[in-house]
Amino acid sequence: MSKRFAGVFTPIVTPFTAGDEVDEGALRRNVARWMKTPLTGLVVLGSNGEAAQLEDAEADRIIDAVRAEVPAHRPLMAGTGRESTRATIAATRRAASAGVDAALVRTPSFFKAQMTSDALVRHYTDVADASPVPVLLYNVAMFTGVNMQADAVERLSAHPNIVGLKESGGDIGQIAEYVSRTPDDFTVLAGSATTLYHALCAGCDGAVLALAMLLPDECVRMRDLVAARRLDEALALQRQLLPIAKSVGTAHGVAGLKAALALKGYEGGLPRPPLRPAPQAVIDSVTRQLQELAALIPEHART
């Protein structure tokens, strides 16, 4: 099996209007611009897409809008995780009908204490059995409070319709264990730009990065440098990207990310309440970081 989902993806934001409606026009325009970059593909309805804030009908329309702008040869993943196995299967089937190439399924999290490895293996096995498209596991403990252990990932990697995992944490030891305990054709994707260099060195096949919305060329270049074993250059690039990666990845959340997108000429739109727009101090900070990065990495050196 080829690793179709190896590479660098970005989990795109969902722009909202001042009236708290999904801005499909802005969404389509953003996607069209990302399709002109070297990104492998996109993830829609991930954490940065405010998936937890969306109604099912909105989520379905968003997939339709994005798929219309993403060529068939560029892979599109959709976040389809829900709290129940039944609802996850239903969302995954709807996403497959809308043309996504894979489902990225977060761990259920409301009943945290009961989310043992056995429970997660049963959940993902049932979802993968019912899914018309390949499934990638999505471990995002910073939001869910559930951390999928390597034994569960190892067991699930044997399922023919579970093809990979996105790990959003920065625990390089855990990432290395995922890599070592899964088959060669199982794709492990990093989810944190702050530790991207180290995750790639640990054996990740690529990444799903919020930072890649803003800096797709640099994120793809990082993977290429590590693959070419040009590690000194890759580590230098990691250090240059670290301040803005921390800002849009953890420190300021979706609101900071949307503000940064606006500064880069995208249409980030407003976050959906109860999230609030980034305050001016955050906008000023992100502006400085982007300016400093531009001075460090001239345009001609980005590809």
C-alpha positions as CSV (number, residue, x, y, z in Angstrom):
1,M,0.0,0.0,0.0
2,S,1.4,3.4,-0.9
3,K,1.4,6.2,1.6
4,R,-1.0,8.4,-0.2
5,F,-1.4,10.6,2.8
6,A,2.2,11.2,3.5
7,G,3.2,14.9,3.0
8,V,2.3,18.2,4.4
9,F,-1.4,19.1,4.9
10,T,-3.0,22.1,6.6
11,P,-6.2,22.0,8.7
12,I,-8.0,25.0,7.2
13,V,-10.1,27.5,9.2
14,T,-13.8,28.0,8.7
15,P,-14.5,31.7,8.1
16,F,-17.6,33.1,9.7
17,T,-19.4,36.4,8.9
18,A,-20.4,39.1,11.4
19,G,-23.8,37.4,11.4
20,D,-22.2,34.1,12.6
21,E,-22.8,32.3,9.3
22,V,-20.3,30.2,7.4
23,D,-18.7,32.4,4.7
24,E,-18.5,30.0,1.8
25,G,-17.2,32.5,-0.6
26,A,-14.2,33.3,1.6
27,L,-13.7,29.6,2.2
28,R,-13.5,28.9,-1.5
29,R,-11.2,31.8,-2.2
30,N,-8.8,30.7,0.5
31,V,-8.8,27.1,-0.8
32,A,-8.2,28.2,-4.3
33,R,-5.1,30.1,-3.1
34,W,-3.8,27.1,-1.1
35,M,-4.1,25.0,-4.2
36,K,-1.4,27.2,-5.8
37,T,1.1,26.2,-3.0
38,P,3.1,23.0,-2.7
39,L,0.9,21.6,0.0
40,T,0.1,17.9,-0.4
41,G,-3.6,18.5,0.5
42,L,-6.0,20.0,3.0
43,V,-7.9,18.9,6.1
44,V,-11.4,20.3,6.5
45,L,-13.4,20.3,9.8
46,G,-10.4,19.8,12.1
47,S,-9.8,21.6,15.4
48,N,-8.7,24.8,13.6
49,G,-11.8,24.6,11.5
50,E,-13.9,24.9,14.7
51,A,-15.5,21.6,13.9
52,A,-16.9,21.3,17.4
53,Q,-18.8,24.5,16.9
54,L,-20.5,23.4,13.7
55,E,-23.9,21.9,13.0
56,D,-23.9,18.8,10.8
57,A,-25.6,20.6,7.9
58,E,-23.0,23.3,8.0
59,A,-20.2,20.7,8.1
60,D,-21.6,19.0,5.1
61,R,-21.9,22.2,3.1
62,I,-18.3,23.1,4.0
63,I,-17.0,19.8,2.7
64,D,-18.9,20.4,-0.6
65,A,-17.5,23.9,-0.9
66,V,-13.9,22.8,-0.3
67,R,-14.1,19.7,-2.5
68,A,-15.2,21.9,-5.4
69,E,-12.0,23.8,-5.2
70,V,-9.6,20.9,-4.5
71,P,-8.6,18.9,-7.6
72,A,-9.1,15.2,-7.5
73,H,-5.4,14.5,-7.4
74,R,-4.9,16.6,-4.2
75,P,-6.1,14.6,-1.2
76,L,-8.8,16.1,1.0
77,M,-9.3,14.8,4.5
78,A,-12.3,15.7,6.7
79,G,-12.6,15.5,10.5
80,T,-15.6,13.3,11.3
81,G,-15.1,12.4,14.9
82,R,-18.1,12.6,17.2
83,E,-18.8,11.4,20.7
84,S,-20.6,8.2,19.8
85,T,-19.6,5.5,17.4
86,R,-22.9,5.7,15.6
87,A,-22.7,9.5,15.0
88,T,-19.0,9.1,13.9
89,I,-20.0,6.5,11.3
90,A,-22.8,8.7,10.0
91,A,-20.6,11.7,9.7
92,T,-17.9,9.7,8.0
93,R,-20.3,8.3,5.5
94,R,-21.7,11.8,4.7
95,A,-18.1,13.1,4.2
96,A,-17.3,10.1,1.9
97,S,-20.4,10.8,-0.1
98,A,-19.2,14.4,-0.5
99,G,-16.0,13.2,-2.0
100,V,-13.3,13.3,0.7
101,D,-10.4,11.0,0.3
102,A,-10.0,10.1,4.0
103,A,-11.6,10.6,7.4
104,L,-9.6,12.0,10.3
105,V,-11.3,10.8,13.4
106,R,-10.6,12.3,16.9
107,T,-10.9,10.3,20.0
108,P,-14.2,10.5,21.8
109,S,-13.6,12.5,25.0
110,F,-16.7,13.2,27.1
111,F,-16.4,10.0,29.1
112,K,-12.6,10.3,29.4
113,A,-12.1,7.8,32.2
114,Q,-13.8,5.1,30.1
115,M,-11.7,5.7,27.0
116,T,-9.3,2.8,27.5
117,S,-7.3,1.3,24.8
118,D,-9.8,-1.5,24.5
119,A,-12.7,1.0,24.1
120,L,-10.8,3.0,21.5
121,V,-9.9,-0.1,19.5
122,R,-13.5,-1.2,19.4
123,H,-14.7,2.4,18.5
124,Y,-12.2,2.8,15.6
125,T,-12.6,-0.7,14.4
126,D,-16.4,-0.2,14.1
127,V,-15.9,3.1,12.3
128,A,-13.3,1.7,9.9
129,D,-15.4,-1.3,9.1
130,A,-18.3,1.0,8.1
131,S,-16.3,3.7,6.4
132,P,-16.3,3.9,2.6
133,V,-12.9,5.8,2.7
134,P,-9.7,5.2,4.6
135,V,-9.5,6.3,8.3
136,L,-6.7,8.1,10.1
137,L,-6.7,8.2,13.9
138,Y,-6.5,11.7,15.4
139,N,-4.8,12.0,18.8
140,V,-5.3,15.5,20.1
141,A,-5.0,15.3,23.9
142,M,-4.6,19.1,24.3
143,F,-8.4,19.4,23.4
144,T,-9.8,16.0,24.4
145,G,-7.9,15.1,27.5
146,V,-7.6,11.6,26.0
147,N,-4.2,10.3,25.0
148,M,-4.2,7.2,22.7
149,Q,-1.6,4.8,23.9
150,A,0.8,3.1,21.5
151,D,-0.7,-0.3,22.2
152,A,-4.0,0.8,20.8
153,V,-2.4,2.4,17.7
154,E,-0.4,-0.8,17.1
155,R,-3.5,-2.9,17.2
156,L,-5.5,-0.5,15.0
157,S,-2.7,-0.2,12.4
158,A,-3.4,-3.8,11.4
159,H,-6.9,-2.9,10.2
160,P,-6.9,-2.6,6.4
161,N,-9.0,0.6,6.4
162,I,-7.0,2.4,9.1
163,V,-4.1,3.9,7.2
164,G,-2.5,6.4,9.5
165,L,-2.5,8.7,12.5
166,K,-2.2,12.4,13.2
167,E,-0.5,13.1,16.6
168,S,-1.0,16.7,17.7
169,G,1.2,16.6,20.7
170,G,4.9,17.3,21.0
171,D,5.9,14.1,22.8
172,I,8.6,12.9,20.5
173,G,9.1,9.7,22.5
174,Q,5.5,8.8,21.9
175,I,5.7,9.7,18.3
176,A,8.8,7.5,17.9
177,E,6.9,4.6,19.6
178,Y,4.0,5.0,17.2
179,V,6.4,4.8,14.2
180,S,8.3,1.8,15.6
181,R,5.2,-0.2,16.5
182,T,3.2,0.2,13.3
183,P,3.8,-1.2,9.8
184,D,5.9,0.6,7.2
185,D,2.8,1.5,5.1
186,F,1.1,3.1,8.1
187,T,1.3,6.9,7.8
188,V,2.3,8.9,11.0
189,L,1.7,12.7,10.7
190,A,2.9,15.3,13.1
191,G,0.5,17.9,14.3
192,S,2.7,20.5,16.0
193,A,4.9,22.9,14.1
194,T,6.9,23.7,17.3
195,T,8.4,20.2,17.2
196,L,8.2,19.5,13.5
197,Y,11.9,19.0,12.9
198,H,12.1,16.5,15.8
199,A,9.0,14.6,14.7
200,L,10.3,14.2,11.2
201,C,13.6,13.0,12.5
202,A,11.7,10.5,14.7
203,G,10.2,9.0,11.5
204,C,7.0,11.0,10.8
205,D,5.9,10.8,7.1
206,G,4.7,14.4,7.1
207,A,2.5,16.7,9.1
208,V,-0.9,18.4,9.4
209,L,0.0,21.9,10.5
210,A,-1.9,25.1,11.2
211,L,1.3,27.0,10.4
212,A,1.1,25.6,6.9
213,M,-1.9,27.8,6.2
214,L,0.4,30.8,6.6
215,L,3.7,29.5,5.5
216,P,3.1,26.5,3.2
217,D,6.4,26.8,1.4
218,E,8.5,26.8,4.6
219,C,6.6,23.8,6.1
220,V,7.1,21.8,2.9
221,R,10.7,22.8,2.8
222,M,11.2,21.5,6.3
223,R,10.1,18.0,5.3
224,D,12.2,18.1,2.2
225,L,15.3,19.2,4.1
226,V,14.9,16.4,6.7
227,A,14.3,13.8,3.9
228,A,17.5,15.0,2.2
229,R,19.3,14.7,5.5
230,R,20.2,18.4,5.4
231,L,19.6,18.5,9.1
232,D,21.5,21.7,10.0
233,E,19.4,23.7,7.5
234,A,16.2,22.0,8.8
235,L,17.1,22.8,12.4
236,A,17.9,26.4,11.6
237,L,14.5,26.7,9.8
238,Q,12.8,25.1,12.8
239,R,14.3,27.8,15.1
240,Q,13.2,30.6,12.7
241,L,9.6,29.3,12.6
242,L,9.3,28.6,16.4
243,P,7.9,32.0,17.5
244,I,5.1,32.2,15.0
245,A,4.4,28.5,15.4
246,K,3.9,28.9,19.1
247,S,1.6,31.9,18.5
248,V,-0.8,30.3,16.0
249,G,-0.5,26.7,17.4
250,T,-1.1,27.1,21.1
251,A,-0.7,30.6,22.6
252,H,-3.5,32.5,20.8
253,G,-5.6,29.7,19.4
254,V,-8.0,30.0,16.5
255,A,-8.5,33.7,16.9
256,G,-4.8,34.4,16.6
257,L,-4.6,32.1,13.6
258,K,-7.4,33.9,11.9
259,A,-5.8,37.3,12.6
260,A,-2.5,36.0,11.2
261,L,-4.3,34.7,8.0
262,A,-5.8,38.2,7.5
263,L,-2.3,39.7,7.7
264,K,-1.1,37.2,5.0
265,G,-4.0,38.3,2.7
266,Y,-6.3,35.4,3.4
267,E,-9.9,35.7,4.6
268,G,-9.8,34.3,8.1
269,G,-13.2,35.7,9.1
270,L,-14.4,35.9,12.6
271,P,-14.2,33.0,15.1
272,R,-17.6,31.6,16.2
273,P,-18.8,32.6,19.7
274,P,-18.0,31.9,22.4
275,L,-14.6,32.4,20.9
276,R,-13.8,36.1,20.5
277,P,-11.6,37.9,17.9
278,A,-8.0,38.4,18.7
279,P,-7.3,41.6,20.7
280,Q,-5.1,44.3,19.1
281,A,-2.1,43.3,21.3
282,V,-2.2,39.8,19.8
283,I,-2.5,41.2,16.3
284,D,0.5,43.5,16.9
285,S,2.5,40.6,18.3
286,V,1.7,38.3,15.3
287,T,2.5,41.1,12.9
288,R,5.9,41.6,14.4
289,Q,6.6,37.9,14.3
290,L,5.7,37.6,10.6
291,Q,7.8,40.7,9.8
292,E,10.8,39.3,11.6
293,L,10.4,35.9,9.8
294,A,10.2,37.6,6.4
295,A,13.5,39.3,7.2
296,L,15.1,36.0,8.1
297,I,13.7,34.1,5.2
298,P,13.7,36.1,1.9
299,E,11.0,35.3,-0.6
300,H,13.5,33.7,-3.1
301,A,14.7,31.3,-0.4
302,R,11.4,29.8,0.4
303,T,11.2,27.1,-2.2
